[in-house]
Amino acid sequence: MAVWRMSFHVGNGGHDMFPICKERGVAAITYEPLARTDLTHFSDARYPKRWSELAPNQKSSLGHVAFHMAGGDLIYVKDHQNIINRGIIAGGLGTRAYRFDQRFSIKDPNGNAWSHQVPVNWLSDIQPKRLLLNAEMTTVLKLDLPRIEMIEQTFDQTEPPALGNEAEAQLCEDGYFRETIQNLRFISVLHKKMSNDFRRWLKENFSIDASPERNQIDIQFYHDDTKILAELKICYGAKTRHAIREALGQVFEYNYYPKRSIFDVWLIILDKTPSPEDKLYIDGLRENRHLPIHLGWMSERGFLFHPVWP
């Protein structure tokens, strides 16, 4: 899954096209002289004739939309120094999402067609967040891990709404706010993508064929005669601590509920890097409660674990 940051203004800070894109359920871009050229049958290996007329940043941005964005990718919407929305690209996971709007149904005030599009399920529960974003003029930017973590940490630090008293405010701050229908659909797509990535990682690195979604357990498998379960958690809308809390309840049920059998190793795997406090918490559970638990997370190098596993 790739993560993108995209602007929707005409030119440099001109008319905002995001409202109509959100209404139509798409992310869209345009550049003359290719505004009316279908790029469906082109790729990074074969560009249309007038591609050379684009500026380097335009080539990069249009290329990302036309050739690189795929189903399951995440898009953050940039408006000047703010992130104002986010959405998940629709379509098959990992499948090129580009489509050309041959009806030219979206046009800016200058009459230019915004016909290069990808379908997006935009979210409506987000409050704009001001970030110290770089001032580069790139319309579409593929985010690296440090940028992703910076944006996610900003959302994690959202202040809870003020309630009647300090105790109620503390309860609100400690809550796990993400159970809207829209968020659950979003989380489900990301969860399936991470499951596929983890099982592929096991196969490529250890020749393990892992079983997904059996007896409510995300993934279970054997490694060196050790019976292992993996509980995957998407931290979207939650801190890593909250995701770990939810995962622990499920892991205990899978091991100790009547008619369940105990696993030798428990893996809790997150889509975000855990904090140092998260790792200390896991260390305490292992040392003081003798729980066979490891905390894992996705990284650019695959999956990492604390303590190291296997």
Secondary structure, 3 states (H helix, E strand, C coil): CCEEEEECECCCCCCECHHHHHHHCEEEECCCCCCCCCCCCCECCECCHHHHHCCHHHHHHHHHHHHHCEECCEEEEEECCEEEEEEEECCCECCECCEECCCCCCECCCCCECCEEEEEEECCCCCCEECCCCCCCCCEEECCHHHHHHHHHHHHCCCCCCCCCHHHHHHHHCCCCCCCHHHHHHHHHHHHHHHHHHHHHHHHHHCCCCEEEECCEEEEEEECCEEEEEEEECCCCCCHHHHHHHHHHHHHHHHHCCCCCCCCEEEEEECCCCCHHHHHHHHHHHHHHCCCEEEEEEECCEEEEECCCC
